[in-house]
Amino acid sequence: MDLTVKIGPLRAPNPIFLASGTWGFGEQLRKHLDLSLLGGVFTKGLSLKPRQGNPPPRLAETPCGLINAIGLENPGVEAFCKYIWPWLSSLQPNILVNIFGESVSEFLEIISRLATLPFAGLELNISCPNVEKGGLSFAHDPGAVKELVREVRKIYKGFLVVKLSPVGPIFEVAHAALSEGADALTVANTYPAMAIDVWRRKSALSRTFGGLSGPAIKPLTLKLVFDLWQRFKTPIFGCGGITSGKDVLEYILCGASAVQVGTANLLDPQSATRILQELKELLLSLGEENISALKGELKLDA
């Protein structure tokens, strides 16, 4: 059975990746999961300077989902390079670094500080406010995304992924990113959401709003993957509500080249290897030998 996948210029032994922000930097996960068994991993989002994130409560459970308002807590790019990369890089060959900034210049500065590290690729988290353009999120401004990717490509020639927001002008933003040289898209980030504490008559989260992830969003994100694949025929990481091997195959049939497992990591640190085994068993039961041959092969009504 051939589970190898090609996502643009990146090759991986299988289509199972860990999503950014759902496994930290492997500090605890490496005790439970052999990361080298996976296709790759996306690091927790890195900013130019350390961020403490939002005060608690930062998580709220919902039916079939989880709302988070972590606030992109991370140690900053310098600490990552000095203290985290040396041991993290020994665990998995395909390490993709997720980065975010509040301006184009911040993104570029982060990339320049990562330049000496032999990581497998970059993922740009564009669901952040662009302070240079009045605070409008990059993900809602195709022109800003076009400028960002164009400037990034001037200094970084490696594998480049843009992580889309599931709301806003998603097709225009995708086109802007791809037209300036992005190799792949991650579809998608979390969905804006709320949870209410009726006893206190307040939001269940300290910052009122958060991002919904988990099985509740899978049908919505499958539709986005399908639509983006049909329109652009570009490499896509499907990301949203994956908890089983069947979920993986659904995303691949809709056009994804690979997937990112997120919220499931928080429920079970060994979920990714379980999902991989389930995928193997499912393909065997279907009589399929090559996972890549199934990409985008969803049968449509005549």
N, C-alpha and C positions, 0 to 999 in steps of 0.2 A: 504493500500500500504506500502510495506516494502522497505525503502530507506537505511537502515543500511548497512554498509560495514565493512569488516575486511581486513586490510592491514597488513599482517604479524600478530604481536601481538597487533596491534593498532585497536581499534574499534571506529567507528564514526557514528553519526546519519544519515549522508548522504555523498555522494562522493565529495562534493564541498569544496575545500580548497582554501585559498588565497596564491598566489605564493610569494616567497621572493622578496623583493625590489620593489614591486608595490603598497604597501599601507603604507610605512613607518613603524612606530610602532603603528599605529592606532590613532595618535594624532588628526588628522582631520576626519578620516574615522568613528570613533566611534560616531560622530555627525549625521551621515547619515545611518549607517548600524549596525544592531544588530549582532555582531560577533558570539554570542552563537547559532544563527540559522544555522551556517555552520558546515561542518564536522570538520574543524580545520583551523589553519593558520600557515604559515611559516614566521618567522620574517625576517626582513631585515638582510643581511649578517653581521656578527660580526667578527671583527678582534681583535687581542690582544691589539693594541693601537688605538686611534682615527685616522680616515682618513678623510681628507678634500675632497677627490675626485678630479676629473678633473675640470679645468676652463671651463666656458661656451664659445661657445655653446656646450651643452651636449646631445641634442635631435634633431633628424631630422625625419620629417614625410616622408613616402614613400607610394606609392599606396598599400593599404591594410596592412600597417605595420608601425612600429616605430623603428628607430635605436637609441640606447642609448649608451652613453659613460660616464656614471655617475662616474665611477671610484671607485665603492664600498664604497662610503661615508658612514661613520657610527661613532657613539660616542665611540666605543671601549667596550670591555666586562665589564670593571669595572663600567662604567657609566650605562650600561644596567642593571647590577645586582642591583645597588644602587638606580637608579632613575626611570627606565622604568618598570622593572619586577613587582614591587609592585602593580601598577595599571593595567598593561597589563594582568596580571594573573587572574584578576577578570572578564575579559570580555569573555574569551573562555577557556573551559577545555582542549582542544587539541591544545596546543601551541608547535610547533616544532621550535627549534632554528637552524637557518642556520649559519654556521661558515666557515671561510676560513683562510688560512695561507700560508706563503711563505716557510714553511718547516714543516716537521713532528712534530718537537718540538713545533712550534707555535700552531699547532692544539691541541696538548696535553695540552699545557699551558692554552689555552682558555677553554678546557673541564674541567680542574681541577678547574678553577675559577667559572665555572657554577655548580659545583658539588652539592652545597647546594640547588639548585632550583628544584622544582618538575615539570619540564617541561615534555611534553609527548614524546619527541624524539629529535634527532639531525639529521640535514641534512648537509652533507659535500659537500661544493662547491669546486670541484677539478679543476675548470677552472682557475687556478692561477699558476704562475711560481714557480717551486721548486728551490729556490736559492741554496739549498744544493747539487743539482744535475745539476748545470750549467744553470739554468733558464728554462729548458724544462717544459712545463705545465704538472701538474699531469695527466690531462685528456688525454695526448698523451703518457703516460708512464705507461703501465700496471704493471711493476715491482714496480714503486713508489706507485701506488694505492694499490697494494697488501701489501706493507710495511706499508702504512698509516693506512689502515683498520685494519691490524693485531695489530699495536701498539695502536690504539684507543680502540680496543676490550679488551685490557689488563686493561684499566681503566674505561671503560664505558660499562655496560651490558644492557642498555636500548634499545629502538627502534632506529635503525640506518638506515638512508637513504643516498644513494650516488647520487648526482646530476650529471648526465653525460653531457658531451659536445656532440653536434650532429655531430661533425667532428672528424676525427682521428680514431684510432683503437677501435671503440666503443664496439664491441663485446668482444675483449680481455680485455678491461678495465672493462666491466661489469662482466666478468667471474672472474677477479682478485678480485673485490670487494665482490662478492657473496661467493667466495671460502674462504674468510677470515672472513665471518660472517655478512656482511651487510644484513639487513632484507628486504630492498626494494630499488628500483631505481626510481629516477625522470628523466623522458625522455621528454624534454631535456632542456638544457640551450639555450641561444640565438645563432643565426647563425652569423658568422663573415660577416660584410657588410660595405659598403661605401655609402655616399651620396655626391654629388658634387654641389658646388655653382659656376655655370658657369660665373657669373658676376665677381667674384673675382678670378676665376680659382684656387680655393682652395677646400679642403674638407669642407663640411658643419659642420663638427665636429672639435673641437679644437685638438683632438688626432688622427685625420685622419680616424681611424677605429672605429667601434662600434659593437653592437650586435642587430640583427634584430629579432623583435618579432611581434606578431599580426597575423591576419588571413592569411597573406601571407605564413606563415611557417606551417600552419596546415596540409596540405597534406603530406609534407615531414616528419613531426613528427609522424603523424599517421602510416606511413610506418615503422618508427623506433620502435614504440611501438609494432606493429604487429610482426616484425621480432624478437625483443627481447623476447616477450611473447612466440612465437613459439619455440625459442631456449632454454629458461631458465625456463619458467613457474613459474616465480617469481613475487611477488607483484610489481606493477608499478604505479607511479603517472604520468598520461599523462599531459604534460604541453606544450602548444603552440597553440595560436590562438583561444582559446575558448571564444565565445561570445554568445552562445545560448545553450538551453537544447539539441538540436539536436547534437551539437558538443560534448557534454558530452557523449551522448549515442554512438556516433561513436568511441570515444576513448575506451569506455568500451567494445564494441563489438570486438575491435582489441586486447583486453587483459588487459587494464588498470583496476586496482581495484578502483581508484579514480582519480580526476583531480585537477589541480591547475589553478585557474583563475588569469591571470597576467595583460596584457596590457589593458584589458577591464575595470579594476579598475580605470585606469587613465582617461578613457573616461566618465565613469559613476560610482560614488562611490557606487551605489546600484545595480550594475550589477550582483553581485553574487547571491543576493536573487531573482532577476528577472530570472536568468538562472536556479536556483533551481525550481522556480514555473513552468517555461517552461518544465523542465524535468518531473515534476509530470504530467503535462497535456499531454505530449508526451506519457508517459508510459500508461496513462489512455486510450488514443486514440488507442494504440497498443494492449490493453487488457493484459498488463503485470503488475504483482503485485510485483515482487521481482527484484530489480535492480541487485543484486549480481548474480542472475541466468543467466544474460545476458553476464557476463564477458567472453571474448574470444569466444563468440558464433557466430562469423562471418561465414557465409556460403561460402565455397570455391567451385570453379568449380571442377567437377569430373575429 
